[in-house]
């Protein structure tokens, strides 16, 4: 009789901003997009983080268009690399959470485009409400008692 017990699944840990922090690349490959989308929006609560992502998306699109126009594929690669760096660092400097790019980069790119579209059409707040995430603004942190 094999008494090998299955390893218990780790408890979900929430960062200060509420984003699940223990999702791995393996989890991301199995995750449906709607589940990733909810995590993605939760990781982008601060308006400055979203603004950096919107700017990064514009940079990526412009450099891609210029690369096609000038037939310079390396310019496209450099522009997209710069845009990704902008977006990722916004999580460290502004949101103080881990970017989800290591969970599923493809879903991250799709979610970024969707978030940008919702912002352009004025529906980002409604999407946060629809998903039960509350207002799309930073969570308030309580200060320690003095």
N, C-alpha and C positions, 0 to 999 in steps of 0.2 A: 504494500500500500504506500503510495507516494504522499508524504506529508508536507510537501513543499507548498507553503502558503503564498498566495499572490501578494505582491507588495501593495500596501495600502496606497491609495491615491492621495497625494498631498492636499492639504486644506488650501482653499483659495485664499490668497492674501490680498488685501486691498492696500494700495498706497494711500497717501494722505489725500489725494484727489479722487480716490475711489476706483481707479483703473485696476483691473486684474493684472497682477504682475508675474504670475507664474505660467503664463501661456508660452509654449515653446513652438519651434518651427513645426515639429511633428503634430502638435495640436492644431496649428494653423492650417496644415494641409487637409485635415479632417473636418475642419470647421465650415459650416455653411456661411455664405456671405452675410445673411441677415444677422447672424450672431456676431460676426466680425464687425459689421457696421455699427452695432450698438456699442461695442467696445471702443471702436474708432471715435465715435462722437463723444463718448465719455472721456477719452484721452485728449480731446480738443475743446475743453471748456473755456479756456481763457481767450478773449478776443484777439490778443496779440499773437497767440499761437496760431489761431486760424488765419490771421492776417499774414503771418510769415508763410503759411502754406499757400495762401492765395497768391502771394508774390512769387513763391517758388514755382507754382504752376505756370504763371505768366512767363517767368524766365525760361522754363523748360520749353514752352510752346514757341516763344520767340526764337530761341537758339536753334530749335529744330527747324523752324521755317527758314531761318537764315542759312542753316547748313544745307538744306535742300536747294535753296536759291543759288548758293555759291558752290554747290557740289563739294562740300567739305564735311564728310561724316564725323571727323574728329571734333569738329566744333559742336556738333550735336551731342556727342558723348560728354564733352567737357561741360556743356551747358546743363545737361541733365544731372551730372555729378554735382555741380554747384547747387542746383535746385534741391537735390536730395539733402545735401549738407545743410542748406538753409532750414529745411523742414525739420530735420533730425535735431539740430542744435536748439531749435525753438522749444523742444520738449525739455531739454536740460536746463536752459536759461530761464524760460518763462513758466512752463507748466510744472516743472520739477517731477516729471515722470519718465518712464521708459517709452521710446517710440515703438510702435508695433511693426516696424519694417522687418524685424527678425521673426515675427510670427507668420506673416504672409505678405511679402512685398507686392505681389500681383494684386491681391485684395486691397492693400494699402494704396496703390496707385488708382485703382477704381474708386475707392472710397474718397480719395482726395478730389478726384474729378466730380464726384457726386456732391461732396460738401461744397465745392466751389460753385457748382450749378445752383444748389439750394440757396447759397448766399446771394448769388446774382439775381435770383428770382424772388428774394425776400422770404423764403420759406424755411430757413434754417431753424428759427425758433419753434415753428410748428412741428418740425421733425424731432427736435429734442422733446417736446411735449408728447408727441405720438408715442415715443419710445419710453416714456415715463422717466426721463432723465432730468426733468425740471428745466429751469432757465439755462440757456447756453452761456453761462458766465462762470467765473472761478468760484469754487466752493470756498466758503468762509472757514478760516481756521481759528479755533479758539486760542487765545493767548494763555500761557500758564498763569495760575493765580500768584499774586505777589504776596 
